Amino acid sequence: MSETSAASDNPQRESSPPRHEFLDTATAPETRGIEIVEDGERHGKARDLFFVWSAPNVSVLNLTVGASLTIVLGLEIWQGLLVLLASSVLAALPGIVAISGPAAGTSGSVIQRAIYGIRGNKIVVAFYGWFISGVFLALNWVAAAFMGAELLMRWGFPDRTAALILVAVVTAAITVLVAIYGHGLILRAYMGIAIALSVIFAAVLGFIAPSIDWGFAQPEPLSGLPLWSSLTIAFALLSSSPLSFSNSADMARYLPRDTKPSRIIGATTLGNLFPGMPITAFGIVLGGTVGAESLESGIEYSLLEKLPSWLAPVFVLGVIVNTIALNGMTTYTASMALQSIGVPIRRIPSAILIGVLGTAFTIVLVLSSSLIDAINLMLQFLLVISAPTMAVYVADIALRRNRYDGRDLFDERPGGKFWYTGGFGGPGLISVVAGAVATALFLSTTAWIGPLGAALGDLDLSVPVGMLVSAALYALLAGPGIRKQTASR
């Protein structure tokens, strides 16, 4: 069957349902899922994406990850700042992925059918776009749970375990509500949230700054192979955040088709960098002050002890609001994952389901580990999936020159453009699996040290090797076919 005949026979290639069913407003739940955003429904400016991404990045996790570079990895402050600067280059990758949203007019979980095939994409999205999203939700809810529970205990709450679960469940419930209202609420509310959180964090950092040891130096400075090991592990930790934002196409898909890609990339990249990057830098400096003793009680408690009584609850509220902002976006995009793999479920019930999954993970984490241990371990393990999938997505955009036809992406019948071989895109699947294996072989965590990483003295080259293997292999295997497809259009 030719692509033309398959397209004409497939009812899924007809236009999306009437636009009145999919109003994009902040005052009503968004019923649109993966359905194509028609040109008449497009709106907004690329600059709107800056606040969409900056609000989630005004985060206590940035402080925690930054502090771990000096506390756990033993880096000097200047070394940690150099690694932070190097990892900031990866913030451009979510920006590149974002441009595929307006081009196709649908979710990134659907766009990736062009990479993995109609059936192959179901495997990737089911694991990464949904299950791993639940883990990522938990990772962020854990931070809010630890700090919220600590504040409740200081106010006389009788049981710490109950406090942890209470904060986690309430935060998760509000997060799911944000995801239910969806794109319209996120677009309109996140500017105010970003500004408010920036003011709160500026006040907190201002109060902490006088107690900072700005001249801190490690008592036993690292050198040689141990230094390079810590530097590479630090790079992997800092890289995990931008590499996890392959959902950026979802937030940009409502933009007019003629929006300049450079503006989308710029706004998304800057939103991922500011003010998150300065906060992480402050965390690196803070780690030298709070010291290793904060590992026992948790760095989040050290922060609260340094704040006046009136600012501590405001800070905790800011942490919870930031968590809701970040996880609200994650839940929103994950809510479309089940639809994209063919599960007969609407977006709103799907958002509730992913929220329940994330809450369950959160409760397990808060009852079994400290915040800094949970964050570092989970961020590194997520790289096994996020590094290769991000690399292949960006490579596909480059090879296709960002030319995606939303109608083709919804042609799920054999013979369709993205049916490939039995519904599986061999080059995409092979490249991602090979990249994941390469990432794991060079990964260095407290729970797992890859054999090749161990052979190199615990150097963690998981990010550069995993991404290079994935992107290069995809270009080699898929490049000729993609060039043939684009040339025939």
Stockholm file with secondary structure:
# STOCKHOLM 1.0

chainA/1-489         MSETSAASDNPQRESSPPRHEFLDTATAPETRGIEIVEDGERHGKARDLFFVWSAPNVSVLNLTVGASLTIVLGLEIWQGLLVLLASSVLAALPGIVAISGPAAGTSGSVIQRAIYGIRGNKIVVAFYGWFISGVFLALNWVAAAFMGAELLMRWGFPDRTAALILVAVVTAAITVLVAIYGHGLILRAYMGIAIALSVIFAAVLGFIAPSIDWGFAQPEPLSGLPLWSSLTIAFALLSSSPLSFSNSADMARYLPRDTKPSRIIGATTLGNLFPGMPITAFGIVLGGTVGAESLESGIEYSLLEKLPSWLAPVFVLGVIVNTIALNGMTTYTASMALQSIGVPIRRIPSAILIGVLGTAFTIVLVLSSSLIDAINLMLQFLLVISAPTMAVYVADIALRRNRYDGRDLFDERPGGKFWYTGGFGGPGLISVVAGAVATALFLSTTAWIGPLGAALGDLDLSVPVGMLVSAALYALLAGPGIRKQTASR
#=GR chainA/1-489 SS CCHHHHHHHCGGGSCCSCGGGSCCCTTSCCCCCSSCCCGGGCCCCTTHHHHHHHHHHSCHHHHHHHHHHHHTSCCCHHHHHHHHHHHGGGGHHHHHHHTHHHHHTSCHHHHTHHHHCHHHHHHHIIIIIIIHHHHHHHHHHHHHHHHHHHHHHHTTCSCHHHHHHHHHHHHHHHHHHHHHHCHHHHHHHHHHHHHHHHHHHHHHHHHHGGGCCTTCCCSSCCCHHHHHHHHHHHHHHHHHHHHTCTTHHHHHTTSCTTSCHHHHHHHHHHHHHTTHHHHHHHHHHHHHHHCTTHHHHCHHHHHHHTSCTTHHHHHHHHHHHHHHHHHHHHHHHHTTHHHHTTCCCCHHHHHHHHHHHHHHHHHHHHTTSCHHHHHHHHHHHHHHHHHHHHHHHHHHHHHHTTCCCHHHHTCCSTTSTTTTBTTBCHHHHHHHHHHHHHHHHHCBCSSCBCHHHHHTTSCCCHHHHHHHHHHHHHHHHHHHHHHHHHHTC
#=GC SS_cons         CCHHHHHHHCGGGSCCSCGGGSCCCTTSCCCCCSSCCCGGGCCCCTTHHHHHHHHHHSCHHHHHHHHHHHHTSCCCHHHHHHHHHHHGGGGHHHHHHHTHHHHHTSCHHHHTHHHHCHHHHHHHIIIIIIIHHHHHHHHHHHHHHHHHHHHHHHTTCSCHHHHHHHHHHHHHHHHHHHHHHCHHHHHHHHHHHHHHHHHHHHHHHHHHGGGCCTTCCCSSCCCHHHHHHHHHHHHHHHHHHHHTCTTHHHHHTTSCTTSCHHHHHHHHHHHHHTTHHHHHHHHHHHHHHHCTTHHHHCHHHHHHHTSCTTHHHHHHHHHHHHHHHHHHHHHHHHTTHHHHTTCCCCHHHHHHHHHHHHHHHHHHHHTTSCHHHHHHHHHHHHHHHHHHHHHHHHHHHHHHTTCCCHHHHTCCSTTSTTTTBTTBCHHHHHHHHHHHHHHHHHCBCSSCBCHHHHHTTSCCCHHHHHHHHHHHHHHHHHHHHHHHHHHTC
//
